């Protein structure tokens, strides 16, 4: 499971011209799910994200988590995070989980992140064509891979 996390001042998902979800200060999490992902990946990644200290404290040091600032989370599924660009110029997405595997894992991840943050998590719509808008705060963007534990 891979996540591209962006610290945001605000973010939103628009589908067919209508705002589907939006958050204020917090994290926009682009989530890529692969076939081999398990509940262990979900638990580890949700816990890591909830406790990741990337928000500024009173001394302007990145020392606070999304929980510490009572921030919001917006999770958007993104199979392209598992793009393989090793061969040729057209990415392969062979490692990305098919919807019948990915959707239940996506839903479990959202539930686990809500459990970890004790706050409702906003989402995109799995498989929909979405316009994602954000104001990146910093910018701060972090890549996490549950298989590599980094």
N, C-alpha and C positions, 0 to 999 in steps of 0.2 A: 504494500500500500504506500502510495506516495502522496505527499501534500506539499503544495506551494502555498506558503502562508504570507499574507501581506498585512502589515499593520496599517489600518486605515482610519481616516477621520470620518469617512462615510463610504458606503457601498450599496449598490442595488442591482437587482436582476429585473430586466424588462423582457416580456415575452409577448410577441404580436402587438407591440406598441403600448402595452399596459404594464405598470410596475407590478411585479409578482411578489417581490420581497425587498426589504431595505433595512439597513442598520446604520447606526451612528458609530461613534468611536469603538473600535474593536478589531476583529480579525476577519479578513476574507480568506477562506480556505478553499483552494482548488484541490479536489480529491480525485486521485487516480487509483483504480482498483484493478488488481490482476487476479487471474484464476487461482493462484496458490494462496491468496490471502485468507486468514482465519480470524477467529474471535481474538486470539492472542495479538494479532496485528492491530485490530481495532482498539483493544484495551490499551496497548502500549502507546499508540499514536494519539488517542484521545487524551490520555493522561499527560503525555509530553506537551501537547498543544495547550491544554488548560493551565499548565504550570510554567510554560515558557516565559521567561522574564525578559520581555522586549519593550516594555513601556517605561517611560521616564519617571523617576522619582523626583522629589523636591530638589535634588542636586543635579538634575538633568542627566542622571546615569540610568542606563537600561537595567532596571532592578525590580520592576513590577510585572505581574502576570495579568492576563485579561480578567482573571477573577479578582485580583487586587484592585483594579480600577472599575469593577462592575461593568466591563465592556460587553459588547455584543459579538456574536459569531454568525457568519453567513457561510454555509457550505455549498459549493457548486461542484457537481460531478464533472470530471474532465478526463476522459479516456486517453486523450492525446499526451498526458503526462507519461504514458508508457510507450511513447514513440521510440522505435529503434531506427536510428539514422546511419548505422554502420555501413550499410551496403547501398549504393546508388543514391539518388536524390529524392526518391519518394519514400517517406517514412512508412515503416511497417508497424501495425498495431496488434500484432499477433499475441503479445503478452497481456493486452488489456482484456479484462473479463467480459464475457458476453452478458447482455442484460439479465438473463435468468440467474446468473451468479452475482452480478454486480449490484443489482437493485436491492436484494436482501442485505448485502454487506453494507451498502450505502445507508440504508435505513438503520441498521444496527449501529453504525458509526455515529450517526446523528443522535440516536438515543444515548449512546455512551458519552458523547461530548456534553449532552444536556445533563447527564448524571454527574460528570466531572465538574462542570461549571455551575451547576445548580441554576441554570437559566435556559429559557427557551432558545433554541437555535433556529435561525432563519435558513431557508434553503432555496436552491434553484429548483427546476423541474427536470428530473432525470430524463435524458434523451431529447429534450426540447432544444430548439434553436434559441439561444438566449443572448441578449445583449447585457454584458456585465460592465457596470460603470463603477469607478472607485476614485477616491482621492487618497493616494498612498501617503501615509504619514512618515516622513523621514527623507527619502523612502527607506522602508525596512521590508525586505523580502527574504524569506528563509525557506529552504528546501529540506524536507525531512523524508527519509525512506525507512519504513518499518523493517524491511529485510536486512538492511545494512546497519540499523540502529543508530542512524546519524541523520 
